[in-house]
Amino acid sequence: MNTKLPLLPVVGKEENQLFERLVLAAPQGPINFDQMAIEWCKNVDAVNIFPKLPVYLRTHYSKWQQNQRVRDAVDRAAPGEARLREINAGFGIQSAGTVGTGTPPEATMVPVILPPTLQQPPGTLLQPVVGVVVGGTMVGGAPPTRGVEGKKTRGQRGKDGVGIVRHKRCKYCTQHGKSFEEASICPGRGTWSMCTGGESGISLECMICNSITKCRCPMPKKT
């Protein structure tokens, strides 16, 4: 736009006062912000007031209307607020002075007694609600259907008792129906060793992925 300085929105005391004068002086009906921008330029002093685009005046008008509504609400409530302050200041009773002492009576405020609260149910009846109502349906908040109590995670299991020995079994031997003793002595029960439960010590294949090496397939559960 070949301007030496960027055009900014309405800021500062002087520009806000000029904006209000132009709005109040505008004819009845919708405001022509293009014409208002031209009138604005007649008051530009390049010190406190700078040129404005019509879009800046249009957006500032909504803020000005909101501020006017706030001022009007405060002005309408001012008489009632003053009356209420007067009533509160004079709301008191004169207490009689001490007889025979010449003590003047003093104004004492009458205490406002609040009504008692409703009796609350016992704490045992207050159940925390952890669910959320979505579309009239409670989501969450219900107890789990499967028992998870007593289930221990990694690192929570204690040490074995005296005389208790854990026997690892080869997964491949167990899948092929080998006995507990055979699966317990097969080298395949280790982490990296291979199964030797097949014929002539050949490694048995995994029934899920047909692998003869270590795999991560889950061992079939007993039925």
C-alpha positions, 0 to 999 in steps of 0.5 A: 500500500506504499505506507511508511508505517503499518496500519494498526487497529484502534488502540490508545485513549485518543483513538478510542475517544475519536471512534466513539465520537464518530459512531455517535455522530453517524446517521441512523442505520447501518454504519458505513465504515468506508465513509467512517475511515475517510472521516477518521483521516481528517483527525489524523495527527501522526502522534496519537491518531493514525489512519485506519482501514475500514476492516479495523473499524468494523471489528472494533465496533463489536467490541465497542458495542459490548463495552457499551452494554456493560456500561449501561448495565452498571448504570442501571444497577447503580441506584439499586446498589446505592440503596442496598449499600444504604440499607446494609449500613443502617441495618442494626439495632441500638443496644442500650448503654450501661445504666448509671454509667452514661455509656452511650448506646452503640449500634450492633449488627444483627447477625444473619442466621443461615438455615441448617443444611440437610442431613447427609447420609452416612459415609457408607452410603456414599459410593464413588462414581467413576463412570461416565454417562454417554447418551443415557448409558453408564460407561464404566463404574461397574466392577470387573467381571473377571477376578483380578484380585490376587493376580501378581505382575512382574516383580511382585511374586515372592520367593519360593518356599523351602524345598519348592523347585520350579520345573521348566518344561519344553514347550514343543514337548508339551505340545506333542504330548510328551510326559512331564518328566520328558518335557522337564529334562529336554534342553528345549526348556531353556531360553536358547537351547533347542528341543531334542524330543523328536526321533533320534534327538531331532527338534520337534516343530511348533504346532502353530508356526512349524518352527524348530527353533525358539519362537514366541507362539503361546503354548496351547492351554489344557482343555 
